[in-house]
Amino acid sequence: MLGTTGDASLRSKQSNGESDRREELPMPTTRPDATTRWRCGGCGNLTRFDVTRQTKSTEFWHFDLAGQSTVETAETLSESVLEVRCRWCGRDDAVQVVARPDGSP
């Protein structure tokens, strides 16, 4: 995966009474900015990716007298991209952050 930093995250899990097994979780990845984009090194895809994100936000919910809610304001406090998977070939280990051809959006 791309843009990983730090030690791998691990999760403990029980399986049929066996002792804990540890499996590696996806690491946060780098988001493209105004001068970069994602590219799948496996198939060359530049446009279609499945992105798993973790978001922490604060929202103001307004409930009418009938109990229907509407989110009137929302503020994103933090966001991280956990995994980027190529929509065409399904690989998550080949997605790279590359420069845009002219370096602009």
N, C-alpha and C positions, 0 to 999 in steps of 0.2 A: 504494500500500500504506500501511498505517497505522504510526504510531509510528517512522518511520525517522529515523535520526540519522547524521551524518557523511557522508563521500563515498561514492558508489556503488562497490560491489565489482566488479572486472572480472576476467575470465578470458581468457587468450590461447588461441586454438585455430587449428590448421592445417587448411586445407580444400583438398584436391586440389593441393598444392604451391604454393598462393597464399601471400602474405605473411600474417603474423598478423592475424586479425580479432579484435576485442574485443567481447564481449557482456556486458551488464549482468546481474549475479546478483541474486537477491532479497536485500533488506536485512532485518536482524532486526526483528521487530515486537513490539509491546507485548502482553503477556498481560493478560487481564482479572483484576481482583482482587475482593475481597468486595463492592465497590460498583459495579463496572462489568461489562459483557458485550460480546461481539461482535455486530454487526448488519451485514448486507449492505445497503448503500445502493442496490444495483441491484434487488433483489427483495424486501427486507424480512425475509429469513431471520434468525431469532434462535437457532436450535437445531442446525444441521448444518453443520460446516466440516471440510475436509481440512486438517490441520495438519502442516507439515514442520518437524521439530525437529532440532537438533544437541545431543547430550548427551555429556558426558564423565563417566565414572563409574569407581569402583573396586569390584571384586567379589571375594568370597572364594569360590572354587570348590573343592568337595570331590569327589574322585573315589573311588569304591568300588574294590574289588579287581578287579571285572569291567570297569572302565574307564568306567562311567556317571558323569556329572557332575551335581552339584546346586549351584546358587548358594545359599549359606547366608546371606550378608549382602551388601548392595549399598548404596553411598553415592553419591549424585549430587554431583559436584564442580562442574559448571556445566551450564547448559542455556540454549539460545536458540531462539526461534521464528523460523524463516527465512521461512516463507510461510504465509499463511492464505488458503484458497480456499473460496468458497461452494459447498457441496455441491449446491445447487439450480440456480444459474445458471452456475456455473463461474468467476465473476469473482474475481480476486485484487486488483483495483485499487479495489474498492468497499467492502471490509470495514473497518468503523470500530469504535473502542472508544467505547461510549456508557454513560451512567449507567443503572443498574437503576432501575425505576420508583419503588421506595421507598428506594433507596440501601442496601439490605441483601441478603444472599444469599437 
